């Protein structure tokens, strides 16, 4: 087992990893930018190293600074969390070259799954259902028009190196294709330095359901059931739950086996997630594979009573997994609490928290790095907390979440707590009928502070 883990991340996920490491008897090193000096992950790690100024490109994304921090503290492993360098094959390779274990996927796995076009080809070969689409990358506008005609409108143009909705366009007719082609390529080139595009059939009003998987170096794989992540805004998840209210035993079995096929196809080692789109007829299609821990891993932990960070660390250290599949025993919901104003287009709301009170009680979990007096910097992702409830039934989990949100006090900044409170009372959500289009019709009622 590792003696010392450096966490190459910030905020709540850094603190989450620190907690598990301490329970495993592993020493921890926090890294932080100058803007994060007062964050709780810095305080609770055994050691902490400043790796640069506030800008993430000069700190959390600066590979040389992170490797230097690992070397001066004698860390034998690095946990990347999610975001930042967690799916950066160059970082994974450099860790290996420096004799530091990267607690995540190998460069080959990251590259194989990070490029959407080659990932899809791999999945087709493995027998995993995929969305009908172009064969490989689109060569030019002529190729794009030909592919769209063969697939049938509406189609979705996607950047092969994409993420977060960048370089994506829905095209409903040939008249709109050329403009979409040009703008999507320009956006992809600016965001990823890669303007490669491919095309898929656009699935109307799908659900976004993902399967948690794990694999070890001995060729053992398992799944840990599903998470429903359909409530999204601009391709960013807002609220997740497990089990999915849309799931059936038959569908869970089929999706679980498909996810295991996907993991085996790339000889996956570690904890990861296979994401699918599911249409109204419960046909499912491979979307992408995330070779890292995810923000919403918490709800899976709650319903199967399992520490996924611990499993991740053990796999990286060479331990075998059980190979047993896990199924939800309870119902869990997670609300992402962001420092954003939901009544003003979800505009970021950095600043100082003047008053903070965390909800409590049976079945309530709060993962956060903030406190009263903490100043939220404007340089990073706006998520400041994850509120999780777990109960015997979905109805109870919703009521518990509503109660917990009503107790959650974060003053001095705007947060998405009022949005989530209204979501928990929304009839469509309560009925479990939310697709990825839910936020396009959800009407947020103005409330007074």
C-alpha positions as CSV (number, residue, x, y, z in Angstrom):
1,X,0.0,0.0,0.0
2,X,1.1,3.6,-0.6
3,X,2.8,5.5,2.2
4,X,2.0,9.0,1.0
5,X,-0.6,10.3,-1.5
6,X,-0.4,13.8,-3.0
7,X,-3.9,15.1,-4.0
8,X,-3.5,17.1,-7.3
9,X,-6.8,18.9,-6.8
10,X,-8.7,21.3,-4.6
11,X,-11.9,21.8,-2.7
12,X,-14.3,19.1,-1.7
13,X,-12.8,16.3,-3.7
14,X,-9.4,16.9,-2.3
15,X,-10.8,16.8,1.2
16,X,-12.8,13.7,0.3
17,X,-9.6,11.9,-0.8
18,X,-7.8,13.1,2.3
19,X,-10.4,11.5,4.6
20,X,-10.2,8.1,3.0
21,X,-6.4,8.2,3.0
22,X,-6.4,9.0,6.8
23,X,-8.7,6.0,7.4
24,X,-6.4,3.8,5.5
25,X,-3.3,5.0,7.4
26,X,-1.8,6.8,4.4
27,X,-0.1,10.2,4.8
28,X,-1.5,13.1,2.6
29,X,-0.1,16.1,0.8
30,X,-2.4,18.9,-0.3
31,X,-1.4,21.2,-3.1
32,X,-3.0,24.7,-3.4
33,X,-2.9,27.9,-5.3
34,X,-2.4,31.2,-3.5
35,X,-6.2,31.8,-3.8
36,X,-6.9,28.5,-1.9
37,X,-4.6,29.0,1.1
38,X,-7.6,29.0,3.4
39,X,-9.4,26.0,2.0
40,X,-10.1,23.1,4.4
41,X,-8.2,20.6,2.2
42,X,-5.1,22.5,3.0
43,X,-5.8,22.5,6.7
44,X,-6.6,18.8,7.1
45,X,-3.8,17.3,5.0
46,X,-0.6,16.2,6.8
47,X,1.4,18.5,4.5
48,X,0.6,21.3,2.1
49,X,2.5,22.8,-0.7
50,X,1.7,26.0,-2.6
51,X,2.1,25.3,-6.3
52,X,1.5,28.7,-7.8
53,X,-0.8,31.7,-8.3
54,X,-4.6,31.7,-8.6
55,X,-4.8,30.9,-12.3
56,X,-5.3,27.2,-12.7
57,X,-3.0,27.1,-15.7
58,X,-0.2,28.2,-13.4
59,X,-1.1,26.0,-10.5
60,X,-3.5,23.0,-10.7
61,X,-2.8,22.4,-14.3
62,X,1.0,23.0,-14.0
63,X,2.4,19.5,-14.2
64,X,6.0,20.5,-13.4
65,X,4.9,22.2,-10.2
66,X,2.8,19.2,-9.0
67,X,5.6,16.7,-9.7
68,X,8.0,19.0,-7.9
69,X,5.6,19.1,-4.9
70,X,5.5,15.3,-4.9
71,X,9.2,14.9,-5.0
72,X,10.0,17.4,-2.2
73,X,7.4,15.7,0.0
74,X,8.5,12.1,-1.0
75,X,4.9,11.2,-2.1
76,X,4.9,7.8,-3.8
77,X,1.5,8.4,-5.5
78,X,-0.8,11.1,-6.8
79,X,-4.6,11.1,-6.8
80,X,-5.9,13.6,-9.4
81,X,-9.5,13.8,-8.2
82,X,-11.8,14.9,-11.1
83,X,-11.4,17.7,-13.6
84,X,-8.0,19.4,-13.9
85,X,-5.4,16.7,-14.8
86,X,-7.5,13.6,-13.9
87,X,-7.9,12.5,-17.6
88,X,-4.6,14.0,-18.9
89,X,-2.6,11.2,-20.4
90,X,0.6,13.3,-20.4
91,X,0.3,13.8,-16.7
92,X,-0.3,10.0,-16.1
93,X,2.8,9.3,-18.2
94,X,5.0,11.8,-16.5
95,X,4.0,10.4,-13.1
96,X,5.1,7.0,-14.2
97,X,8.4,8.3,-15.6
98,X,9.1,9.9,-12.2
99,X,8.3,6.6,-10.3
100,X,5.1,8.1,-8.8
101,X,2.0,6.0,-9.1
102,X,-0.9,7.8,-10.8
103,X,-4.1,6.7,-9.0
104,X,-6.1,6.7,-12.2
105,X,-6.0,5.3,-15.8
106,X,-2.9,4.7,-17.8
107,X,-2.0,7.0,-20.7
108,X,-3.3,4.4,-23.2
109,X,-6.7,4.1,-21.5
110,X,-7.1,7.8,-21.2
111,X,-6.2,8.4,-24.9
112,X,-8.3,5.5,-26.0
113,X,-11.4,6.7,-24.3
114,X,-10.7,10.5,-24.4
115,X,-10.9,10.6,-28.2
116,X,-14.7,10.2,-28.8
117,X,-14.3,8.9,-32.3
118,X,-11.8,6.1,-31.5
119,X,-13.7,5.3,-28.3
120,X,-16.9,4.7,-30.4
121,X,-15.0,2.4,-32.8
122,X,-13.6,0.4,-29.8
123,X,-17.2,0.0,-28.4
124,X,-18.6,-1.2,-31.7
125,X,-15.9,-3.9,-31.9
126,X,-16.7,-4.9,-28.3
127,X,-20.4,-5.2,-29.0
128,X,-21.6,-2.3,-27.0
129,X,-24.6,-0.4,-28.4
130,X,-23.6,2.9,-29.9
131,X,-25.6,5.8,-31.5
132,X,-25.7,5.5,-35.3
133,X,-23.2,7.9,-36.8
134,X,-20.4,8.7,-39.1
135,X,-17.5,6.2,-39.6
136,X,-14.6,8.0,-38.0
137,X,-13.9,11.7,-38.3
138,X,-15.6,13.9,-40.9
139,X,-13.2,14.9,-43.6
140,X,-15.0,18.0,-45.0
141,X,-18.4,19.6,-45.4
142,X,-19.2,17.2,-48.3
143,X,-18.5,14.2,-46.1
144,X,-20.7,15.8,-43.4
145,X,-23.6,16.3,-45.7
146,X,-23.3,12.7,-47.0
147,X,-23.2,11.3,-43.4
148,X,-26.2,13.4,-42.3
149,X,-28.2,12.1,-45.2
150,X,-27.3,8.5,-44.4
151,X,-28.0,8.8,-40.7
152,X,-31.1,10.9,-41.1
153,X,-31.9,14.3,-39.5
154,X,-31.8,15.5,-36.8
155,X,-28.1,14.8,-36.2
156,X,-25.6,16.0,-33.6
157,X,-22.2,17.3,-34.6
158,X,-19.6,16.6,-31.9
159,X,-15.9,17.5,-31.4
160,X,-13.8,14.4,-31.1
161,X,-11.8,16.0,-28.2
162,X,-14.9,17.6,-26.7
163,X,-16.4,18.0,-23.3
164,X,-18.8,20.3,-21.4
165,X,-20.9,20.9,-24.6
166,X,-18.1,22.6,-26.5
167,X,-18.1,21.9,-30.2
168,X,-21.6,20.4,-30.2
169,X,-24.4,21.4,-32.6
170,X,-27.9,19.9,-33.2
171,X,-28.7,20.1,-36.9
172,X,-32.3,19.5,-38.0
173,X,-31.9,20.1,-41.8
174,X,-29.3,20.4,-44.5
175,X,-29.8,24.1,-44.7
176,X,-28.3,24.6,-41.2
177,X,-25.4,22.2,-41.7
178,X,-22.7,24.4,-43.2
179,X,-23.0,27.1,-40.6
180,X,-23.0,24.5,-37.8
181,X,-19.9,22.8,-39.3
182,X,-17.9,26.0,-39.4
183,X,-18.9,27.3,-35.9
184,X,-18.5,23.9,-34.2
185,X,-15.0,23.5,-35.7
186,X,-13.9,26.9,-34.6
187,X,-15.2,26.4,-31.1
188,X,-13.5,23.0,-30.8
189,X,-10.2,24.4,-32.1
190,X,-10.3,27.2,-29.6
191,X,-11.3,25.0,-26.6
192,X,-9.3,21.8,-27.3
193,X,-6.7,22.7,-29.9
194,X,-8.3,20.0,-32.1
195,X,-11.1,20.8,-34.7
196,X,-11.8,17.1,-35.5
197,X,-15.6,16.5,-35.8
198,X,-17.8,13.4,-36.0
199,X,-21.6,13.0,-36.4
200,X,-24.3,11.0,-34.6
201,X,-28.0,10.6,-34.8
202,X,-29.6,13.0,-32.4
203,X,-31.6,11.1,-29.8
204,X,-34.7,13.2,-28.9
205,X,-35.4,13.7,-25.2
206,X,-33.1,11.0,-23.9
207,X,-32.2,10.2,-20.3
208,X,-28.5,10.3,-19.3
209,X,-27.8,7.1,-17.3
210,X,-24.3,6.0,-16.4
211,X,-22.9,2.8,-14.9
212,X,-20.2,2.8,-12.3
213,X,-17.5,0.2,-13.1
214,X,-14.3,-1.0,-11.6
215,X,-11.5,-3.2,-13.0
216,X,-8.1,-4.5,-11.8
217,X,-4.8,-5.5,-13.4
218,X,-5.8,-9.2,-13.2
219,X,-8.7,-8.8,-15.7
220,X,-11.5,-8.7,-13.2
221,X,-14.4,-6.3,-13.8
222,X,-17.6,-5.4,-12.0
223,X,-20.3,-2.8,-12.1
224,X,-21.9,-1.0,-9.2
225,X,-25.3,-0.2,-10.9
226,X,-26.5,3.1,-12.3
227,X,-26.9,6.8,-11.7
228,X,-29.5,8.9,-13.4
229,X,-27.9,12.3,-14.4
230,X,-30.7,13.6,-16.7
231,X,-31.1,16.9,-14.9
232,X,-28.6,19.1,-16.6
233,X,-28.1,22.7,-17.7
234,X,-25.9,23.3,-20.8
235,X,-24.5,19.7,-20.4
236,X,-23.6,20.3,-16.8
237,X,-25.2,18.0,-14.3
238,X,-27.2,19.6,-11.5
239,X,-28.8,16.7,-9.6
240,X,-28.2,13.0,-9.7
241,X,-29.9,9.9,-8.2
242,X,-29.7,6.2,-7.9
243,X,-31.5,4.0,-8.7
244,X,-32.9,5.6,-11.8
245,X,-36.7,5.9,-11.7
246,X,-36.7,4.9,-15.3
247,X,-34.8,1.7,-14.7
248,X,-36.1,-1.9,-14.9
249,X,-34.4,-5.1,-13.8
250,X,-34.0,-6.1,-17.4
251,X,-32.5,-2.8,-18.5
252,X,-30.1,-2.7,-15.5
253,X,-28.8,-6.2,-16.3
254,X,-28.3,-5.2,-20.0
255,X,-26.6,-1.9,-19.3
256,X,-24.4,-3.4,-16.5
257,X,-23.2,-6.1,-18.9
258,X,-22.5,-3.6,-21.6
259,X,-20.5,-1.4,-19.2
260,X,-18.4,-4.4,-18.3
261,X,-17.8,-5.2,-21.9
262,X,-16.7,-1.6,-22.4
263,X,-14.2,-1.9,-19.5
264,X,-12.9,-5.2,-20.7
265,X,-12.4,-3.9,-24.2
266,X,-9.8,-1.4,-23.0
267,X,-8.5,-3.7,-20.1
268,X,-9.5,-1.0,-17.7
269,X,-7.8,-0.6,-14.3
270,X,-9.4,1.6,-11.7
271,X,-12.7,3.1,-10.9
272,X,-14.6,4.6,-13.9
273,X,-17.9,5.3,-15.4
274,X,-19.6,4.3,-18.7
275,X,-22.2,6.9,-19.8
276,X,-25.2,6.0,-21.9
277,X,-28.1,7.8,-23.5
278,X,-31.4,6.0,-23.1
279,X,-34.3,6.7,-25.3
280,X,-38.0,6.6,-24.4
281,X,-38.2,2.9,-25.5
282,X,-35.3,2.0,-23.2
283,X,-32.9,1.5,-26.0
284,X,-29.5,2.6,-24.8
285,X,-26.4,3.9,-26.5
286,X,-22.8,4.3,-25.4
287,X,-21.9,8.0,-25.1
288,X,-18.5,8.1,-23.4
289,X,-16.3,6.5,-20.7
290,X,-14.9,8.6,-17.9
291,X,-11.6,7.2,-16.7
292,X,-11.7,8.9,-13.2
293,X,-13.9,9.3,-10.1
294,X,-17.0,11.4,-10.7
295,X,-18.6,14.2,-8.8
296,X,-21.7,12.0,-8.3
297,X,-19.8,8.9,-7.0
298,X,-21.3,9.8,-3.5
299,X,-24.8,8.4,-4.2
300,X,-23.4,5.1,-5.4
301,X,-21.4,4.8,-2.2
302,X,-24.6,5.5,-0.1
303,X,-26.8,2.9,-1.7
304,X,-24.2,0.0,-1.7
305,X,-22.3,1.1,1.4
306,X,-19.0,1.2,-0.4
307,X,-16.0,3.6,-0.4
308,X,-15.2,4.1,-4.1
309,X,-12.1,6.3,-3.3
310,X,-10.7,3.4,-1.1
311,X,-11.4,1.0,-4.0
312,X,-9.6,3.3,-6.4
313,X,-6.5,3.5,-4.2
314,X,-6.5,-0.3,-3.6
315,X,-6.7,-1.1,-7.3
316,X,-3.8,1.3,-8.0
317,X,-1.8,-0.4,-5.3
318,X,-2.3,-3.8,-7.1
319,X,-5.1,-5.3,-5.0
320,X,-7.7,-7.5,-6.6
321,X,-11.4,-6.5,-6.8
322,X,-14.1,-9.0,-5.8
323,X,-15.5,-9.2,-9.3
324,X,-19.0,-9.1,-7.7
325,X,-21.7,-6.7,-9.2
326,X,-23.4,-4.4,-6.7
327,X,-27.1,-3.3,-6.8
328,X,-28.8,-0.4,-5.0
329,X,-30.2,-1.3,-1.5
330,X,-31.5,2.2,-0.8
331,X,-32.4,5.4,-2.8
332,X,-30.0,8.3,-2.9
333,X,-30.1,11.8,-4.4
334,X,-27.3,14.4,-4.8
335,X,-27.8,18.1,-5.3
336,X,-24.8,20.1,-6.4
337,X,-24.7,23.4,-4.5
338,X,-23.1,26.0,-6.7
339,X,-22.0,29.6,-5.9
340,X,-24.4,30.8,-8.6
341,X,-27.5,33.0,-8.8
342,X,-30.3,30.7,-10.2
343,X,-32.5,33.8,-10.7
344,X,-29.9,35.5,-12.8
345,X,-29.1,32.9,-15.4
346,X,-27.0,30.9,-12.9
347,X,-24.4,33.6,-13.0
348,X,-21.3,32.8,-10.8
349,X,-21.4,34.4,-7.3
350,X,-18.0,34.3,-5.7
351,X,-17.4,36.2,-2.5
352,X,-17.2,35.7,1.3
353,X,-19.5,33.4,3.2
354,X,-20.8,35.4,6.1
355,X,-22.9,32.7,7.8
356,X,-22.8,28.9,7.3
357,X,-25.0,26.2,8.8
358,X,-24.8,22.6,7.5
359,X,-27.9,20.4,7.6
360,X,-27.8,17.2,9.6
361,X,-29.8,14.2,10.7
362,X,-30.2,10.6,9.7
363,X,-29.4,10.0,6.0
364,X,-27.8,13.3,5.3
365,X,-24.3,13.7,3.9
366,X,-22.5,17.0,3.1
367,X,-19.3,17.0,1.1
368,X,-17.8,20.5,1.2
369,X,-14.6,22.6,1.8
370,X,-16.3,25.8,2.8
371,X,-17.2,27.4,6.1
372,X,-18.3,30.8,7.6
373,X,-15.6,33.4,6.8
374,X,-14.3,31.4,3.7
375,X,-13.9,33.4,0.5
376,X,-14.9,31.6,-2.6
377,X,-12.4,32.6,-5.4
378,X,-13.7,33.5,-8.8
379,X,-11.1,31.4,-10.7
380,X,-12.5,27.9,-10.5
381,X,-15.7,25.8,-10.9
382,X,-18.5,27.2,-8.9
383,X,-19.5,24.0,-7.1
384,X,-18.9,24.5,-3.4
385,X,-20.8,21.7,-1.8
386,X,-22.6,18.4,-2.5
387,X,-25.7,17.6,-0.5
388,X,-26.6,13.9,-0.4
389,X,-29.6,12.1,1.1
390,X,-30.3,8.4,1.4
391,X,-33.5,6.7,2.4
392,X,-35.4,3.4,1.9
393,X,-37.5,4.8,-1.0
394,X,-37.3,7.6,-3.6
395,X,-40.2,9.4,-2.0
396,X,-38.5,9.5,1.3
397,X,-35.2,10.6,-0.2
398,X,-36.9,13.5,-1.9
399,X,-38.7,14.6,1.3
400,X,-35.4,14.3,3.2
401,X,-33.6,16.4,0.6
402,X,-36.3,19.0,0.8
403,X,-35.9,19.2,4.6
404,X,-32.1,19.3,4.4
405,X,-32.1,22.1,1.8
406,X,-34.5,24.1,4.0
407,X,-31.9,23.8,6.8
408,X,-28.9,24.6,4.7
409,X,-27.8,28.2,5.4
410,X,-25.1,29.8,3.2
411,X,-25.2,33.6,3.4
412,X,-23.0,36.3,1.8
413,X,-23.2,34.8,-1.7
414,X,-26.0,33.5,-4.0
415,X,-26.3,29.7,-4.2
416,X,-28.4,27.2,-6.1
417,X,-30.2,26.0,-2.9
418,X,-33.4,27.8,-3.9
419,X,-33.4,26.1,-7.3
420,X,-33.0,22.6,-5.7
421,X,-35.8,23.4,-3.2
422,X,-38.2,24.1,-6.1
423,X,-36.9,21.0,-8.0
424,X,-37.8,18.7,-5.1
425,X,-41.4,20.0,-5.3
426,X,-41.7,19.9,-9.1
427,X,-44.4,17.4,-10.2
428,X,-42.4,16.1,-13.2
429,X,-39.4,15.4,-11.0
430,X,-41.5,13.8,-8.3
431,X,-43.0,11.5,-10.9
432,X,-39.5,10.6,-12.2
433,X,-40.2,11.7,-15.7
434,X,-37.2,14.0,-16.3
435,X,-35.2,13.8,-19.5
436,X,-32.1,15.8,-20.5
437,X,-34.6,18.4,-21.8
438,X,-36.1,19.0,-18.4
439,X,-34.3,22.3,-17.7
440,X,-35.6,23.8,-21.0
441,X,-39.1,23.8,-19.6
442,X,-38.5,24.1,-15.9
443,X,-39.8,27.5,-14.6
444,X,-38.0,28.8,-11.6
445,X,-40.2,30.9,-9.4
446,X,-38.6,34.1,-8.0
447,X,-38.2,34.1,-4.3
448,X,-37.3,36.9,-1.9
449,X,-34.2,36.6,0.3
